[in-house]
Amino acid sequence: MAGEWSGGQQGAFGAAMGLGILSAFMGANAASAKAAAQKLRFEEDELKRQMQNQIQNRNIAMDNAAKWMNNQRIAESANQARAEGDFWIKWNFDNASATHGQNTQQLASQLTASFTQRKINPRSGSAQALQRMTAKKSLEQMQDMRISKENKLVASQRKQQQALAGRDFGFNDQIAFTKGHYGGPSSKSAFNTALVSGLVSTAASGAGMAFGAMG
């Protein structure tokens, strides 16, 4: 009779449903394994990116440290050179000033002795004029020495600044690591999706078999 299943049909239907359910679970397991493998590859790639980022930052830190140390050497050398240069400029000026003062006194004494020998009154107009001219010349020479010293000190400072300008302050910032976003399904989600799809497919196939048997 139509609508009644024979024993063979029932057995075939049960076997088909069982096979379909088994196939659905196998497909779900395969989908879960594939999703797990994809996530594992993603995590491995993320780890590689993070390690590469660490290597880059380590190289940046080493480069910055080398620049800093070189800047320190330049500064120490420039400052020491200026300190030594300024010392000798001032030392030479002090010695030259002392010698100039002694020479000026000696010249004044010689003039006085010459006036006495020639019986010239030191208070006379000509004698005082000669003394004033000698003193003025000595003062001008002293001023020239001071100006020369100051010019040398300025040149020493400029030389120091020129050396310091050779420092490199182009320090690089560390590269921030941005974590990637895994957009794939989890193994559990893949399993459930594949299982539902397989079971629905099995159910549809079973419904088709039942409809055919009833017809």
C-alpha positions as CSV (number, residue, x, y, z in Angstrom):
1,M,0.0,0.0,0.0
2,A,1.0,3.5,-0.7
3,G,2.3,5.3,2.4
4,E,3.6,2.1,4.1
5,W,7.3,1.3,4.0
6,S,8.5,-2.2,3.6
7,G,11.1,-3.6,5.8
8,G,13.8,-3.1,3.2
9,Q,12.8,0.6,2.7
10,Q,13.0,1.2,6.4
11,G,16.4,-0.4,6.6
12,A,17.7,1.6,3.7
13,F,16.3,4.8,5.2
14,G,17.9,4.1,8.5
15,A,21.2,3.3,6.9
16,A,21.1,6.4,4.8
17,M,20.3,8.6,7.8
18,G,23.0,7.0,9.9
19,L,25.5,7.4,7.1
20,G,24.4,11.0,6.6
21,I,24.8,11.8,10.3
22,L,28.2,10.1,10.4
23,S,29.2,12.1,7.3
24,A,27.9,15.3,9.0
25,F,30.1,14.7,12.0
26,M,33.1,13.8,9.9
27,G,32.6,17.0,7.9
28,A,32.3,19.0,11.1
29,N,35.5,17.5,12.5
30,A,37.3,18.3,9.2
31,A,36.0,21.9,9.3
32,S,37.1,22.3,12.9
33,A,40.6,20.9,12.1
34,K,40.9,23.3,9.1
35,A,39.8,26.3,11.2
36,A,42.2,25.3,14.0
37,A,45.1,25.0,11.4
38,Q,44.2,28.4,9.9
39,K,44.2,30.1,13.4
40,L,47.5,28.4,14.2
41,R,49.1,29.7,11.0
42,F,47.7,33.2,11.9
43,E,49.2,33.0,15.4
44,E,52.6,31.8,13.9
45,D,52.6,34.7,11.5
46,E,51.8,37.1,14.3
47,L,54.7,35.7,16.4
48,K,57.0,36.2,13.4
49,R,55.8,39.7,13.0
50,Q,56.3,40.4,16.6
51,M,59.8,39.0,16.6
52,Q,60.7,41.0,13.5
53,N,59.4,44.1,15.3
54,Q,61.6,43.4,18.3
55,I,64.6,42.9,16.0
56,Q,63.9,46.3,14.3
57,N,63.5,48.0,17.7
58,R,66.7,46.5,19.0
59,N,68.6,47.7,15.9
60,I,67.0,51.2,16.4
61,A,68.0,51.2,20.1
62,M,71.6,50.2,19.2
63,D,71.8,52.9,16.5
64,N,70.5,55.5,18.9
65,A,73.0,54.4,21.5
66,A,75.9,54.6,19.0
67,K,74.8,58.2,18.0
68,W,74.6,59.2,21.7
69,M,78.0,57.9,22.5
70,N,79.5,59.6,19.4
71,N,77.8,62.8,20.4
72,Q,79.4,62.5,23.8
73,R,82.8,62.0,22.4
74,I,82.4,65.0,20.1
75,A,81.2,67.2,23.0
76,E,84.0,66.0,25.3
77,S,86.7,66.6,22.6
78,A,85.3,70.0,21.6
79,N,84.9,71.2,25.3
80,Q,88.4,70.0,26.2
81,A,90.0,71.6,23.1
82,R,88.3,74.9,23.9
83,A,89.3,74.8,27.6
84,E,92.9,74.1,26.7
85,G,92.9,76.7,24.0
86,D,91.4,79.4,26.3
87,F,93.9,78.5,29.0
88,W,96.9,79.1,26.7
89,I,95.3,82.3,25.2
90,K,94.9,83.8,28.7
91,W,98.3,82.5,29.9
92,N,100.1,84.0,26.9
93,F,98.2,87.3,27.4
94,D,99.1,87.5,31.1
95,N,102.8,86.8,30.3
96,A,102.8,89.3,27.5
97,S,101.1,91.9,29.7
98,A,103.6,91.5,32.4
99,T,106.5,91.8,30.0
100,H,104.9,94.8,28.4
101,G,104.5,96.5,31.9
102,Q,108.1,95.8,32.7
103,N,109.2,97.2,29.3
104,T,107.1,100.3,29.9
105,Q,108.6,100.9,33.3
106,Q,112.1,100.3,32.0
107,L,111.5,102.8,29.1
108,A,110.2,105.4,31.6
109,S,113.3,104.9,33.7
110,Q,115.6,105.3,30.7
111,L,113.8,108.5,29.7
112,T,114.2,109.9,33.1
113,A,117.9,109.0,33.2
114,S,118.4,110.5,29.7
115,F,116.8,113.8,30.8
116,T,119.1,113.9,33.8
117,Q,122.2,113.2,31.7
118,R,121.2,115.9,29.3
119,K,120.2,118.2,32.1
120,I,116.7,118.5,30.8
121,N,114.0,119.3,33.4
122,P,111.6,116.4,33.5
123,R,108.8,118.9,34.2
124,S,109.5,120.8,31.0
125,G,107.0,120.9,28.3
126,S,109.1,118.9,25.8
127,A,110.0,116.3,28.4
128,Q,106.4,115.8,29.5
129,A,105.2,115.7,25.9
130,L,107.7,112.9,25.2
131,Q,106.5,111.1,28.4
132,R,102.9,111.4,27.4
133,M,103.6,110.1,23.9
134,T,105.4,107.2,25.3
135,A,102.6,106.4,27.8
136,K,100.0,106.7,25.0
137,K,102.0,104.3,22.8
138,S,102.2,101.8,25.6
139,L,98.5,102.1,26.3
140,E,97.7,101.5,22.6
141,Q,99.8,98.5,22.5
142,M,98.1,97.1,25.6
143,Q,94.7,97.7,24.1
144,D,95.8,95.9,20.9
145,M,96.9,93.0,23.0
146,R,93.6,92.8,24.8
147,I,91.6,93.0,21.5
148,S,93.8,90.2,20.1
149,K,93.1,88.1,23.2
150,E,89.3,88.6,22.9
151,N,89.4,87.8,19.2
152,K,91.3,84.6,19.9
153,L,88.7,83.7,22.6
154,V,85.9,84.3,20.2
155,A,87.6,82.2,17.5
156,S,88.1,79.4,20.1
157,Q,84.4,79.5,20.9
158,R,83.4,79.4,17.3
159,K,85.7,76.4,16.7
160,Q,84.0,74.6,19.6
161,Q,80.5,75.4,18.2
162,Q,81.6,74.2,14.8
163,A,82.8,70.9,16.3
164,L,79.6,70.5,18.4
165,A,77.5,71.1,15.2
166,G,78.9,67.7,14.0
167,R,76.7,65.9,16.5
168,D,73.8,63.8,15.2
169,F,70.5,64.2,17.0
170,G,68.5,62.2,14.5
171,F,67.3,59.6,17.0
172,N,64.6,57.2,15.7
173,D,61.5,56.3,17.7
174,Q,60.7,52.7,18.5
175,I,58.2,51.0,16.1
176,A,54.9,50.2,17.8
177,F,53.7,46.7,17.3
178,T,50.1,46.5,16.1
179,K,48.4,43.2,16.8
180,G,46.6,41.6,13.8
181,H,42.9,40.6,14.0
182,Y,42.0,37.0,13.2
183,G,38.9,37.1,11.0
184,G,38.4,33.4,10.6
185,P,36.0,31.2,12.5
186,S,37.0,29.4,15.7
187,S,37.3,25.6,15.5
188,K,34.1,25.3,17.6
189,S,32.2,27.7,15.4
190,A,33.4,25.8,12.3
191,F,32.4,22.5,13.8
192,N,28.9,23.7,14.7
193,T,28.3,25.4,11.3
194,A,29.5,22.3,9.4
195,L,27.6,19.9,11.6
196,V,24.3,21.9,11.3
197,S,24.8,22.1,7.5
198,G,25.5,18.3,7.3
199,L,22.5,17.4,9.5
200,V,20.2,19.7,7.5
201,S,21.4,18.1,4.3
202,T,20.9,14.7,5.8
203,A,17.4,15.6,7.0
204,A,16.5,17.0,3.6
205,S,17.7,13.9,1.9
206,G,15.7,11.8,4.3
207,A,12.6,13.8,3.7
208,G,13.1,13.3,0.0
209,M,13.4,9.5,0.5
210,A,10.3,9.5,2.7
211,F,8.3,11.5,0.2
212,G,9.4,9.2,-2.6
213,A,8.4,6.1,-0.6
214,M,5.0,7.6,0.2
215,G,4.4,8.4,-3.4
